[in-house]
């Protein structure tokens, strides 16, 4: 078939599909139908309005709030809101409420002409200058161009992806209502997230490691509280940590945090999902070496800031606009052979 087939209907796959349709490209989006493995659904969705690092990508991602604002002007409410940290700290920051986003995306993609298939891809292989995707139910789909945007599932489908792409587990407490002891709805974030440092240390791990970041953000009518991150040795996600232990460790660290008293012991549902990341902090965006027609769009650090910036650029390149490749190279995310270069 002509057009682009995207494996993964989370934030990355959906915004890439939307960008391709804006260029009048035919797109098929494959949704696994398993929301419990969709990391963006349980994300804080925070978008800082300042660079979180010295890289070109970090500087460009600082304007992601304006990109979300533009998307909402064009397509309606996607959950993006200006926010604030503390009254005495007037830094520019915004948030995408993932509850609103996940509710709005399916209808938006349908209106834009994105074909959506539900099914779990079991195998991916080149056949007669096409890519063949075989599904668990026995079905098959072929496409000239395939984009792996399935987060932690990308390596299962194509194991020879660069070693920088790894997987972890992230757990969070979902509260049905905003907690009264936290006062008015606002973002409550740690002064510095520990997860990025853990990701950069991952190549040297010989045993599982974990950290907790104590935060509280609006999430629909409720809130997301805290985040525990587990990373095991190796490239794959490994078996999931035991749920009760993860929740216990998370609540234990929240009690020691600066969050309001009683939050750590409030009634909540503990959710745990696999999360893809790149150990060098730069996502994989571009063609897969030695596999013509196969692309990767995964491994983000701060996906809600990076994806709306990178999705239109990758869509332009997939559509044959070579100028976009130069921009992606300048952002240092194009080369998918970073390990080979040492």
N, C-alpha and C positions, 0 to 999 in steps of 0.2 A: 504494500500500500504506500501511497505518497504521504508526505507530511512527517510529523514528529510524534513518536510515542514516548510518553513520560511514565516511568515506573515510580509511583509514589505520589499520593494526593495530599501531602501535608503542606506546610507553608511554602517550601521551596518548589515543589512540583506544581502547586496551584498558581503561584505568582508567575512562574515561567510559562505555564499554559496560557495565562491571561496575556502576558507580554507577546507571545507568539500570535495569538488571535488578533491583537492590535496591529500586527504586521500582515494580517490576512493569510496566515499560514494555517493549514489544517493540523489539528492537534487531537491526540487521543490520550486521556489521562487514566492511568490504572490505579484504582483505589483498592487496597487490600481488604477493606471492609472490617478492619480490626482497630477501632479507635483507641484501644488500650495500649497500642504500640505507636501511637502518633504523638511524638514528643511535643510538637508545637501546641497541641491541645491543652497541655498542662504547664505551659511556659509562663513565666512572669510577663513576657512581652514588653519588657522595658527598653526604651530607646533613649540613651543619653544624647544630649545635644552638644557634646564636646568629645574630642578624640580620647579613646581609652588607651591609646598607645602611639608610638612614633611612626607607624607604618603609613604608606599612602592610603591603604584600605581603611585604616582607622580614621584618618582625616576625612575621607569621603563619606564614610558611614555616619559621621556626626551630623550630616544633613538628612538622615533618613526620615526624620519627623516631617520634613516638608514633602518628601516623596509619598508618605502615607496620606498626608493632607490632600495631595494632588489626586491620589487614587480615590479618595472618598468624594472629592468633587465630581469625579467622572462616574463613579459607580455606586454612590450611596454609602450609608453607614457600614464601616467594616470594623468598628470597635476602637478606632484610634482616638485618643483624647490627650490634650495637653494636661500635664499633671504638675505636682510639686513634691519636693522632698520634705523640707521643713520651712516654716515661715521665715526663719532667719538665714536660710541658705537658698537664695533665689537663682539656682542653676537651671538652665533650660533642659527640660526632660519631658518625655511623653510615654504613653503606654498603649499597646493594642490589647484590648480585652479579648482573650482567645475564645471565650464563650460566644461573644457576638460574632467574631470572625468565622468560627466554625459553623455557626447558624446561617450566615449570609453567603458563604462561598459557593455552596452547591448551586443555588439559584443563579448567582452571578455568572458562574462558569457556563451554565446552560444557556443563559441569555446571550453570552458572547460566542456561542457556537462550539464550545469544547465538547467533544465526545467523551463520555465518562463510562468506563467499564469497571465493574467490581469483580475482583478475583485475586487469588494469590499466585504469583508467578513462581514456578518451581525451577525452571531452567531457562537459560539464555544462551543461544549459540548462533554463529553465522551460517547462513544457508543461501547459496546462489545470489551473492551480493546483497542479501537482505539479512535482517536479524529475525530469528524465530524465537518467540516467547511461548513457552508451554505452561499451562495453568494446572493447578491441582485437580480441577474437575475434568482434565483431559483435553480442554480446548487449546487452540493455538492462535497466535496473532503474529503477523509479519509486518516489518516496517524497514524503510531504508535508513532511518535515523532513530536511535533509542537513547534516551537520557535516563541515567540512574539517579533518581532523586529520592531514594527510599531510606535515607538515613543509615541506620545501623544494618539495614538489609542489603546495602549495596555490595558489600564484600561477599556475601553468600552467593549472589548472582554472578559476580566476576571477581574471583579470589586474588587475581594479580594486580589489583589496584595498589597504588603506592603505600608504603608502610606508614606514612604519616597519618593515614585515615584509620582511626581506631574507634572502639565503641566502649561505652560505659553504661552504668545504670544510675538514674536519678529518681529520687523519691520526694514527694511533697505532700503536705496536709491540705486537704480541700475542706473549707468551712462552708456550711450552707448559708450562713448569714455573716455580714460584716460584724466583727466582735465589738461590743459596746466599750470595753475597756481600752480599745485602741483609738477612741475618739472619732473625729470626722474621717471620711475615706480619703486616703492619701497613700503615696508610696512610702514604705518604711524599708530602707535597704541598708545593708552593712556598708561601712565606710570603704571596704575593699573586699571584693569577692575572692574566696579562696580557690574556687574550682579552676580558674585558668592556670594557676600555678601547678595544681595537681595534674592537669592535662599535659603541661610541658614536661613534667617529670616522668610521665608514663613510660617512655621507652626503657627506662632503667629499673622498672618494678620487677621484683622477684616474688612478690606476694600482693594480695589485694590491699588497696589503700582507700581511705574514705575521708571526706571533710563535710562539714555542715556550714551553710551560709544562712544566717538568720535574717529573713525578710518577711514582709507582709504586703500584699498587693491586692487591689480589687479584682474580682473574678466573677462576672455576672452579678447576681444578687449577693454573692458570698465573697470569699477571699481565698487566696493561696498563701500558705504559711510555711516558711522554712524551705530548705532544700538540702537533701543529703546526696552526695555524689560518690559512687563506688567505681573504681577502676581496677581491673584485674590485669595480670601480666598477659602479654600477647596482643594480637591484633583484633580478635573477636570480642564480643560482649561477654562471653562466658555464661555460666548459669546465673540466674538472678539471685541476689542476696535474699536471705530469709526475711520475709515481710515483717514479722513481729520484731525481729532484732533491729532491722533498719528503722522502723518506727520508734522503737525504744531509744536508739542512739540519737535520732533526730530530736525527739522531745527532751532528752537529757541535755543536749547542747543548747536547745532553745531556753531552757530554764536558766542557764548560765549567761545568756545573752542580755542585751540592753532592752529587749522588747518588754512591753507592759506585763506586769505580774499576772499570772493566771492563763496567759495565752498558750503556754506550752502544754497545759492540761485540759484545754477545751475540747469539746466533742468535734471530731473531724474524721474524714475518710482518708486513709493513707493510700496514695497512688504511686506506682513505680513503673517507669518506662525505660527502654533502651534509648541511648542518645549517641549519635555519631559526633566525633570531633577530630580535629587534626592537631597532632602534637606540636607542630611548629606555629600554631595559631592562625594559619592561612587556609581557607577552604579550598577544596578541589573543584575547579570550574573550568571545564574544557574537554577536549577529545582524549580518549583513552589510548595510550600508546600501543601500537600493534593491533588495533581493533578498529578499522575504518568504519565510521558511522556510529560508533558507540561513544557516548559522552558521560561525564560525571558532574553532578551538581549537589555537593554534600560536604559535611564536615565543618559547619559554620560555628563560629564563636560569637554569640550574639546575633542569632539568625534574624530577629525582627529588625535589626539595623542593617545587616549585610544583604539579605535576600532582595529587598526592594531596589537596592542599588545594582546588584549583579544580574538579576533576572532579565531586565531589558537588554543588557549588553550581550548576554549569552543568546537571547532570542534573536538579536540582530546578526550575530555570527552564524547561528543555525540557519538563518534566512539568506546567508551568502554575503552579508555586509562585512567585508574584511577590515574596515576601519575599527570595528568594535574590538577586534583581537588586540590591536595596539593599546587600547585603553585597559583591557584586562591584563595585559603584560605589565603595563605601568603600575597596576594595582598589585602585581606579584602573585596573582592567583591562577594564571593561565596554564603554567607548566605543570603537567601531571607526572613528570618524571623526576621529581625533586630528590627522591632517594638515590636514583642512579647517578645523580650529579654530586652526591655526597654532601 
